[in-house]
Amino acid sequence: MTAFNRRDLGLLVLRVGTGAVLAAHGTQKLLGWFGGGGIEGTTKAMEAMGFHPGRESAVAAGLGEAGGGLMLALGLATPAAGAAAAGAMAGAVAVHYPAGFFAMGGGYEYPAFLGFTAAALGVTGAGRLSLDHATGHVLDRPWVVVTAFLGTAIAAAAVVNRRADALAAPVPDEAASGEAAPAAAGSAAEEPEPEHGTARETEN
């Protein structure tokens, strides 16, 4: 019988910590837990930030965080879980990119960190203290890694580009008053830390 080692323990700690943070934020979006806005609040926030359709975007973001986070914590289908969480964070990075890097200035530092961590876990694997190991790595094959990350990258790029096009498009009537367009474009920098707090949570 092979005993687990420090690497397995380290991966367990990193998986559980990262997965728990992601899952908590995802349930804020989906269920309104921990002071979150739930689907309705997240839908409105998504639409204000240029993500359309808003409800589908809210569900996708919530599932990417909650589902991806839970699966990372359990070490189940780790490549798919890491890719899903990283994809959700890519959307948050796009929102906060105009404000620069550091979170204290409204930048994308925090979602980028979570995204890179989730992606690294997806590529590295969950270690022996995981459901992937217990099931013989059926859902943790090299082809799963390639498929999950390639599919997520394509989907995330499409969503981010569609949002950019929506923000760049002129808004009839309201655009002339100078009110609607700045509100949509400025929403990316309004909340300094998208993954913290309660009302802010609907922004990712």
Buried (B, 14 or more C-beta within 10 A) or exposed (E): EEEEEEEBEEBBEBBBEBBBBBBBBBBBBBEBBEEBBBBEBBBBBBBBBBBBEBBEBBBBBBBBBBBBBBBBBBBBBBBBBBBBBBBBBBBBBBBBBBBBEEBEEBBBBBBBBBBEBBBEBBBBBBBBBBBBBEEEBEBBEEEBBEBBBEBBBEBBEEBBEBBEEBBEEEBEEEEEEEEBBEEBBEBBBBBBBBBEBEEBBBBB
